[in-house]
Amino acid sequence: MPPAKTETEWEGRASRYLKAELKRRDITYDELADRLRRFGYKDETKASIANKLVRGTFPAPFFIASLVAIGCENVRLDDI
């Protein structure tokens, strides 16, 4: 996949990638919120995660922590 050309496109790709990884692992937003608590994200809820993923705007540390929390050990940049 060619690189994104705009920030909005990058945001959409990151959001779709995280949603796909959650679905692939059959992990709900509630379960992700629980798992993120172990990484210091005490205030995350199902609703806050859903909002982040719908908007596509979330910081890189949230993206990385989410991937670690769901057990995603490898990310191919071509897949984002």
Buried (B, 14 or more C-beta within 10 A) or exposed (E): EEEBEEEEEBBEBBBEBBBEBBEEEEBEBEBBBBBBEEBEBEEBEBEBBEEBBEEBBBEEEBBEBBBBBBEBEEEEEEEB
